[in-house]
Amino acid sequence: MTALQQPPRADGPPRPPVRVPFPVVDEVARHCLQEEEPETVHIEVHLPGRLDAPRLRTAFGQALLRHPRILMREAPGQWYRRRYEWELTAEPDVEVVGFPAAGRDALRDARTRALTQAPPLSLSPPIRVEAVKAAGPGSGRIEGSEATDAVGARPRGADGAMPHPAQGTVLFLTINHTALDGPACLRVLATAAELYSGRDNSPAAPPVRTTSDPPPPAEGTPSNWSQPARVAPGTPEPSPGNGMLVTELPLPHRPKGSPYTVNDQLMVATALTIAHWNREHGARPRPLRITMPVDDRPRDATMPIGNGTRLVEVPFSPAELAAHEPAGMPALLHRTATRTRALKSLPRPQLGHGASLLTAPWAPVAVRAALTRGLRRAAAPWTSTTLLSNIGRIPYPLDFGEEAGRAHAVWFSAPARMPRGLTVTTASTAGRLHLALRWSRALLSHGDGAHLRDLFEHYLHTTEVAP
């Protein structure tokens, strides 16, 4: 029985699917879709053992029913309609879980699909799950193939990388970002893990932080009205789309009682990395603005499914980042912590007040879509320099039972369209930091991404300072 073939009622024909207007974030993303750079979010979950195919399909199907808001597709409509709408379906339109053939390049190919093939909005749900068997020597070491520069991973040697069994499984979740974000899909995956294994996959309690009145913004903070720096072009590639590199690093040390968080350390490392890169490429110094998603949703089964983060922008002046000396690191970390706390505490619409006006139904969606795309092009010089999305410690065990085991590595990557052209996404699992760099191939090459990774690793290490 398909989603549209619902049981007939005694008093009439089947009920039509429930329709929900697109929220602001979904509509803006829908207006700005581009085939050459699909708006996908990629999640990559590494398990030490094997998964049973029928059992995983059953568990994931049941998980979708427990989170029915994920069972959605774009409702058809005329060009003059005032809103895009989601149709909520009773069942999936397509089989969500697939099992690609194992092989030497299976991981590389799955990463490439995650960047180039977005699940269609016309079929419910707009996600895809692939269970890829890690096969061959070293396949569990999170390595990429050097046969392509679209994606890759850095093999870690004697620097402390966790040894992983060669016969593992990697789950690739690809999400159409017009409909969903990574944390929401991870919540559904945690439910699937619990149904698959019969083990508790409830989220761990969030870290306890001391609360205080939000601090005022630091003096000398660059104005958000000034044009921010762009990531300087490296070696652009002729083919469109995104490239990606994933790597595993030690979590940065933070002295006990520090007034800053690991997120602040990641923010500083990102800012210093881009400032260094731009100096190397002769770019004129300009203020940096780094977009940071803030997610206030609960992580339990009541978590709202969809695009639930709001975006804030953390500024840095050129003087703060110019040839930074280690002695100035504590002050930079403290200023960054002050800014991020202040920004997180301010109530703000997800994409700001301007997006709310654009998505009000004052004109047909086709008219507002053209206006939105035009304004986006005009505002490109004021777009933030880059995006740092820190998922933080993965709150769920992602325990798939005795044979498959618990996740020992989880990567996310966010879209990297121009004019930003670069996104940095981090998460931590099993005491390790999992970093994904994703870039527009119109801006950078794989070699550029590898250099940026090395710079990030260096500057992250420099944030490990005494109070």
C-alpha positions in Angstrom: 0.0 0.0 0.0 1.5 3.3 -1.0 1.3 6.6 0.9 -1.6 7.8 -1.3 -3.5 4.5 -1.1 -4.9 5.0 2.4 -7.7 2.8 3.6 -11.1 4.1 2.6 -13.3 5.5 5.3 -16.9 4.3 5.8 -18.1 7.9 5.0 -16.2 8.6 1.8 -13.0 8.3 -0.3 -9.5 8.3 1.1 -8.3 11.4 2.8 -5.8 13.5 0.9 -2.3 13.8 2.4 -1.9 16.6 5.0 -0.2 19.7 3.6 2.2 21.9 5.5 3.5 25.3 4.2 7.2 25.5 3.7 8.9 27.1 6.7 11.1 30.2 6.0 14.4 28.2 5.8 12.9 25.6 3.4 11.4 28.2 1.1 14.6 30.3 0.8 16.5 27.1 0.0 13.9 26.0 -2.5 14.1 29.4 -4.3 17.9 29.1 -4.7 18.3 25.5 -5.8 21.2 24.9 -8.3 21.7 21.6 -10.2 25.5 22.1 -10.4 25.9 22.4 -6.6 23.1 20.3 -4.9 22.1 21.4 -1.4 22.9 18.2 0.4 24.0 17.4 3.9 26.2 14.3 4.2 26.5 12.2 7.3 29.0 9.3 7.5 28.8 6.8 10.4 31.6 4.2 10.8 30.7 1.0 12.6 33.2 -1.8 13.5 31.0 -4.7 12.4 28.4 -5.8 9.8 24.7 -4.9 9.5 22.0 -7.3 8.4 20.2 -5.8 5.3 16.6 -6.9 6.0 16.9 -6.0 9.6 18.3 -2.5 8.9 15.6 -1.8 6.3 12.9 -2.8 8.8 14.4 -0.8 11.6 14.8 2.3 9.5 11.2 2.0 8.1 9.9 1.8 11.6 12.0 4.8 12.7 10.5 6.9 9.9 7.0 6.1 11.2 8.0 7.1 14.7 9.1 10.5 13.3 6.3 11.1 10.7 7.4 14.7 10.0 10.3 13.3 7.9 7.8 11.5 5.6 7.3 14.5 3.3 7.5 15.5 -0.3 6.9 18.7 -2.2 3.3 19.1 -3.2 2.7 19.9 -6.9 1.2 23.3 -7.6 0.7 26.1 -10.2 3.2 28.8 -10.8 0.9 31.4 -9.3 0.5 29.6 -5.9 1.4 31.7 -2.9 3.3 29.1 -1.0 5.3 25.9 -1.5 3.8 23.1 0.6 5.0 19.8 2.0 2.7 16.7 1.6 3.0 14.5 4.7 2.7 10.8 3.5 1.7 7.8 5.5 4.5 5.7 4.2 7.8 6.2 2.2 7.4 6.6 -1.6 10.8 4.9 -2.1 13.0 2.4 -0.4 15.3 4.6 1.7 18.1 2.1 2.5 20.4 0.7 -0.1 23.4 -1.6 -0.1 26.0 -0.7 -2.8 28.5 -3.3 -3.9 31.7 -3.5 -1.8 34.9 -2.6 -3.5 38.2 -0.7 -3.2 36.5 2.6 -4.2 33.2 2.1 -2.5 33.7 4.7 0.2 35.0 7.3 -2.3 32.0 6.6 -4.6 29.5 7.0 -1.7 31.0 10.3 -0.7 30.8 11.5 -4.3 27.2 10.5 -4.5 26.5 12.4 -1.3 27.9 15.6 -2.9 26.4 15.2 -6.4 23.0 13.4 -6.1 20.4 15.0 -3.9 17.4 12.9 -2.9 14.5 14.4 -4.9 12.0 16.6 -3.1 9.2 15.0 -5.1 9.5 11.6 -3.3 9.0 11.0 0.4 11.3 11.1 2.4 14.0 13.3 0.9 16.8 11.3 2.4 19.0 8.3 1.2 20.8 5.8 3.4 23.6 3.6 2.0 25.3 0.8 4.0 28.8 0.4 2.5 30.9 -2.6 3.5 34.5 -1.6 4.3 36.6 -4.2 2.6 40.3 -4.7 2.0 43.5 -3.8 4.0 43.2 -0.6 6.0 39.6 0.0 4.9 38.6 0.6 8.4 41.3 3.3 8.8 39.0 6.0 7.3 41.1 6.4 4.2 40.2 7.9 0.9 41.3 7.1 -2.6 43.9 9.4 -4.3 42.4 8.4 -7.7 40.1 11.4 -7.3 40.4 14.9 -6.0 36.7 15.3 -5.5 36.8 13.6 -2.1 39.4 12.2 0.1 40.5 11.5 3.7 43.7 11.8 5.5 45.1 8.5 6.8 46.4 9.0 10.3 49.4 7.1 11.5 51.4 7.3 14.7 49.8 10.5 15.8 47.1 8.6 17.8 44.4 7.6 15.4 42.2 4.8 16.6 42.8 1.5 14.9 39.6 0.2 13.4 38.8 -3.3 12.2 39.1 -3.9 8.4 35.7 -5.5 8.2 33.3 -2.7 9.2 30.3 -0.9 7.7 29.9 2.8 6.9 26.5 4.3 6.8 26.1 7.2 4.4 23.1 9.4 5.0 22.4 12.0 2.3 19.8 14.7 3.1 18.2 17.2 0.8 18.9 20.3 2.9 15.8 22.1 1.5 13.8 19.8 3.8 16.1 18.6 6.7 19.3 19.3 8.6 21.9 16.9 10.0 20.9 16.9 13.7 17.3 16.0 12.8 18.3 13.1 10.6 20.7 11.9 13.2 17.8 11.8 15.7 16.0 9.4 13.2 19.1 7.3 12.9 19.4 7.0 16.6 15.8 5.7 16.7 16.7 3.2 13.9 19.7 2.0 15.9 17.6 1.4 19.0 15.0 -0.6 16.9 17.7 -2.6 15.2 19.6 -3.5 18.3 17.0 -3.4 21.1 19.5 -1.4 23.1 18.9 2.0 24.6 20.1 4.8 22.3 18.8 7.7 24.4 20.8 10.9 24.2 23.4 11.6 26.9 22.7 14.5 29.2 24.0 17.8 27.8 27.1 19.2 29.5 26.4 21.4 32.5 27.5 24.9 32.0 27.5 27.7 34.5 24.9 30.3 33.5 25.3 34.0 33.8 23.9 37.2 32.2 24.9 37.4 28.6 28.0 39.6 28.3 27.9 42.7 26.1 29.6 42.5 22.7 33.3 43.2 23.0 34.5 46.7 22.1 36.1 47.0 18.7 33.9 44.3 17.2 33.8 44.8 13.4 30.5 46.1 12.1 28.3 43.6 10.3 27.7 46.3 7.6 31.3 46.2 6.4 32.0 43.8 3.5 33.7 40.7 5.0 36.7 38.9 3.6 36.2 36.2 1.0 38.2 32.9 1.0 40.9 33.7 -1.5 40.7 31.5 -4.7 43.2 28.6 -4.8 43.3 26.5 -7.9 39.7 26.4 -9.2 38.7 23.3 -11.2 36.8 23.3 -14.5 34.0 21.0 -13.3 31.2 22.3 -11.1 30.1 21.0 -7.7 31.6 20.4 -4.3 34.8 18.6 -3.2 35.3 17.2 0.3 37.9 16.0 2.6 37.4 14.3 6.0 39.9 13.7 8.7 40.2 12.6 12.3 42.0 14.8 14.9 42.6 14.7 18.7 40.1 16.9 20.6 41.8 20.1 21.6 42.8 20.3 25.2 41.0 23.0 27.3 42.2 23.8 30.8 39.6 23.0 33.5 37.5 26.1 34.3 38.3 27.9 31.1 35.7 30.6 30.2 35.7 29.4 26.6 34.4 26.2 25.0 35.7 23.8 22.5 33.4 25.5 20.0 35.3 28.7 20.7 38.6 27.0 20.0 37.2 25.7 16.7 35.9 29.2 15.8 39.4 30.7 16.5 41.1 27.9 14.6 38.8 28.5 11.6 39.4 32.3 11.6 43.2 31.9 11.9 43.2 29.3 9.1 41.4 31.5 6.6 43.4 34.6 7.6 46.6 32.6 7.0 45.4 31.3 3.7 44.3 34.7 2.5 47.7 36.2 3.4 49.5 33.5 1.5 47.3 34.3 -1.6 47.8 38.1 -1.4 44.3 39.0 -0.4 43.8 42.4 1.1 43.0 42.2 4.9 39.3 42.5 5.6 37.2 41.6 8.6 36.1 38.0 8.8 32.6 36.9 9.6 31.9 33.2 10.3 28.4 31.9 10.3 27.6 29.6 13.2 24.4 27.5 13.4 22.8 27.5 16.8 20.5 24.5 17.7 18.2 24.8 20.7 16.1 21.7 20.1 15.9 18.8 22.5 17.8 15.7 21.4 15.2 13.2 22.7 12.3 11.7 20.7 10.4 15.0 20.9 13.0 16.7 18.7 11.2 18.7 15.9 12.2 17.2 12.6 13.1 19.7 9.8 15.5 22.6 9.5 15.7 23.8 13.1 18.9 25.8 13.5 19.2 29.6 13.5 22.3 31.3 12.1 24.4 33.9 13.8 27.6 35.6 12.5 30.8 35.8 14.6 33.1 38.7 13.5 36.9 39.1 13.7 38.9 42.2 12.8 42.0 41.9 10.6 44.2 43.1 13.6 43.0 40.2 15.7 44.2 37.6 13.2 47.2 39.2 11.6 50.3 37.1 12.2 48.9 35.9 15.5 51.3 35.3 18.3 50.8 32.5 20.8 51.0 35.0 23.7 47.8 36.6 22.4 45.8 33.4 22.2 44.1 33.5 25.7 42.8 37.0 25.0 41.5 36.0 21.5 39.8 33.0 23.0 38.2 35.1 25.7 36.9 37.7 23.2 35.5 35.0 21.0 33.7 33.3 23.9 32.2 36.7 24.8 30.9 37.2 21.3 29.5 33.7 20.8 27.7 33.7 24.2 26.2 37.1 23.4 25.1 36.0 19.9 23.6 32.7 21.2 21.5 34.5 23.8 19.9 37.0 21.4 16.5 36.0 20.1 16.5 36.1 16.3 14.6 34.5 13.4 16.4 31.6 11.8 17.6 33.6 8.7 17.0 37.1 10.0 14.1 39.5 9.6 14.7 40.0 5.9 14.0 36.4 5.0 10.7 36.5 6.9 9.6 39.3 4.6 10.7 37.6 1.5 8.8 34.4 2.3 5.5 36.2 3.3 2.8 35.2 0.8 2.4 38.7 -0.8 3.1 37.4 -4.3 3.2 34.1 -6.2 6.2 31.9 -5.3 7.6 32.2 -8.8 7.8 36.0 -8.4 9.3 35.8 -4.9 11.8 33.2 -6.1 13.1 35.5 -8.8 13.4 38.3 -6.3 15.1 36.1 -3.8 17.7 34.9 -6.3 18.3 38.5 -7.4 18.8 39.8 -3.9 21.1 36.9 -3.1 23.3 37.8 -6.0 23.3 41.5 -5.1 24.1 40.6 -1.4 26.9 38.2 -2.3 29.7 40.7 -1.3 28.2 40.9 2.2 27.8 37.2 2.7 29.8 35.8 5.5 33.3 34.5 4.9 32.6 30.8 5.7 30.4 28.6 7.9 31.5 26.6 10.9 29.0 24.0 11.9 30.1 22.3 15.1 27.7 19.4 15.9 29.6 18.9 19.2 29.7 15.6 21.0 27.4 13.1 19.3 24.7 12.7 21.9 23.6 9.2 20.9 25.5 5.9 21.4 24.4 4.8 17.8 24.7 1.3 19.1 23.6 -1.3 16.5 24.1 -4.3 18.7 26.8 -7.0 19.2 27.6 -7.7 15.6 27.6 -4.2 14.2 28.8 -2.4 17.3 28.8 1.3 18.2 29.8 4.2 16.0 33.5 5.1 16.5 33.5 8.0 14.0 30.8 10.3 12.6 31.3 13.0 10.0 29.0 15.7 8.7 29.4 18.1 5.9 27.3 21.1 4.9 26.8 22.6 1.4 29.6 24.9 0.2 28.2 27.0 -2.6 29.6 30.3 -3.7 30.1 33.0 -2.6 31.3 31.4 0.6 32.7 28.4 -1.2 34.0 26.7 1.9 32.3 25.1 5.0 33.9 23.6 8.1 31.9 20.9 9.9 33.0 19.2 13.1 31.7 16.5 15.5 33.2 14.4 18.2 32.8 10.7 18.9 34.8 8.4 21.2 37.0 11.2 22.3 38.1 12.2 18.8 37.3 15.2 16.6 35.9 14.4 13.2 36.5 17.3 10.7 35.0 17.7 7.2 36.1 20.4 4.9 33.8 21.0 1.9 34.4 23.5 -0.8 33.1 24.7 -4.2 35.3 23.4 -7.0 34.9 26.9 -8.6 37.1 28.1 -5.7 39.4 25.4 -4.5 41.0 22.0 -5.5 41.7 18.9 -3.5 45.3 20.1 -2.9 43.9 23.4 -1.6 41.7 21.5 0.8 44.6 19.4 2.1 46.6 22.6 2.8 43.6 24.2 4.6 43.3 21.0 6.7 46.9 21.2 7.7 46.5 24.9 8.6 43.4 24.1 10.7 45.2 21.3 12.5 48.1 23.6 13.3 45.9 26.5 14.6 43.7 24.2 16.6 46.7 23.0 18.4 47.8 26.5 19.1 44.5 27.1 21.0 45.7 24.6 23.7 47.1 27.2 26.0 47.3 27.6 29.7 44.9 30.1 31.3 
